[in-house]
Amino acid sequence: MTDPFASVVSARDVYDATRETQSEVRAAVARMDRIEQAQESLRREQERHRARLDAIDRWRYALPVSALSAVVAASAAIVTALLG
C-alpha cells in the first residue's frame, strides 16, 4: 500500500499557489475599495440630508417666534393708532 501523503511539492506548485493567492487577495482588496467608496458616498448623502433637516428645523422653530413678533407688532401699531 502506498502512502497518500508521500508526494513531492515542486517549485511550480508553490509558484502556482502563490499566484492564485495573489489573485484572490487582489480581488478582495478591489471589493473592499468598492465597499469603502460606497460607504463614503452614503456618508456624504447622509450629511446632505442632515443639513437639509437642520435647515427645516431652523425654519420650523423660527416661524412661531416670527409669528408672535408679527402679532405683537400689529397689536402695538393698532394700540398706537387708537391712542394717538
CYANA upper distance limits for C-alpha pairs under 8 A (distance plus 0.5 A):
  9 VAL  CA     13 ASP  CA      6.67
  9 VAL  CA     14 VAL  CA      7.83
 10 SER  CA     14 VAL  CA      7.10
 11 ALA  CA     15 TYR  CA      6.55
 12 ARG  CA     16 ASP  CA      6.50
 13 ASP  CA     17 ALA  CA      6.64
 14 VAL  CA     18 THR  CA      6.56
 15 TYR  CA     19 ARG  CA      6.66
 16 ASP  CA     20 GLU  CA      6.65
 17 ALA  CA     21 THR  CA      6.64
 18 THR  CA     22 GLN  CA      6.63
 19 ARG  CA     23 SER  CA      6.69
 20 GLU  CA     24 GLU  CA      6.79
 21 THR  CA     25 VAL  CA      6.62
 22 GLN  CA     26 ARG  CA      6.60
 23 SER  CA     27 ALA  CA      6.74
 24 GLU  CA     28 ALA  CA      6.67
 25 VAL  CA     29 VAL  CA      6.58
 26 ARG  CA     30 ALA  CA      6.61
 27 ALA  CA     31 ARG  CA      6.74
 28 ALA  CA     32 MET  CA      6.68
 29 VAL  CA     33 ASP  CA      6.64
 30 ALA  CA     34 ARG  CA      6.79
 31 ARG  CA     35 ILE  CA      6.67
 32 MET  CA     36 GLU  CA      6.60
 33 ASP  CA     37 GLN  CA      6.67
 34 ARG  CA     38 ALA  CA      6.66
 35 ILE  CA     39 GLN  CA      6.61
 36 GLU  CA     40 GLU  CA      6.62
 37 GLN  CA     41 SER  CA      6.66
 38 ALA  CA     42 LEU  CA      6.69
 39 GLN  CA     43 ARG  CA      6.56
 40 GLU  CA     44 ARG  CA      6.72
 41 SER  CA     45 GLU  CA      6.72
 42 LEU  CA     46 GLN  CA      6.56
 43 ARG  CA     47 GLU  CA      6.71
 44 ARG  CA     48 ARG  CA      6.82
 45 GLU  CA     49 HIS  CA      6.78
 46 GLN  CA     50 ARG  CA      6.49
 47 GLU  CA     51 ALA  CA      6.62
 48 ARG  CA     52 ARG  CA      6.80
 49 HIS  CA     53 LEU  CA      6.64
 50 ARG  CA     54 ASP  CA      6.57
 51 ALA  CA     55 ALA  CA      6.71
 52 ARG  CA     56 ILE  CA      6.73
 53 LEU  CA     57 ASP  CA      6.59
 54 ASP  CA     58 ARG  CA      6.69
 55 ALA  CA     59 TRP  CA      6.92
 56 ILE  CA     60 ARG  CA      6.55
 57 ASP  CA     61 TYR  CA      6.62
 58 ARG  CA     62 ALA  CA      6.49
 59 TRP  CA     63 LEU  CA      6.51
 60 ARG  CA     64 PRO  CA      8.06
 61 TYR  CA     65 VAL  CA      7.77
 62 ALA  CA     66 SER  CA      6.62
 63 LEU  CA     67 ALA  CA      6.48
 64 PRO  CA     68 LEU  CA      6.54
 65 VAL  CA     69 SER  CA      6.64
 66 SER  CA     70 ALA  CA      6.63
 67 ALA  CA     71 VAL  CA      6.73
 68 LEU  CA     72 VAL  CA      6.68
 69 SER  CA     73 ALA  CA      6.56
 70 ALA  CA     74 ALA  CA      6.52
 71 VAL  CA     75 SER  CA      6.54
 72 VAL  CA     76 ALA  CA      6.56
 73 ALA  CA     77 ALA  CA      6.61
 74 ALA  CA     78 ILE  CA      6.70
 75 SER  CA     79 VAL  CA      6.61
 76 ALA  CA     80 THR  CA      6.45
 77 ALA  CA     81 ALA  CA      6.55
 78 ILE  CA     82 LEU  CA      6.64
 79 VAL  CA     83 LEU  CA      6.53
 80 THR  CA     84 GLY  CA      6.07
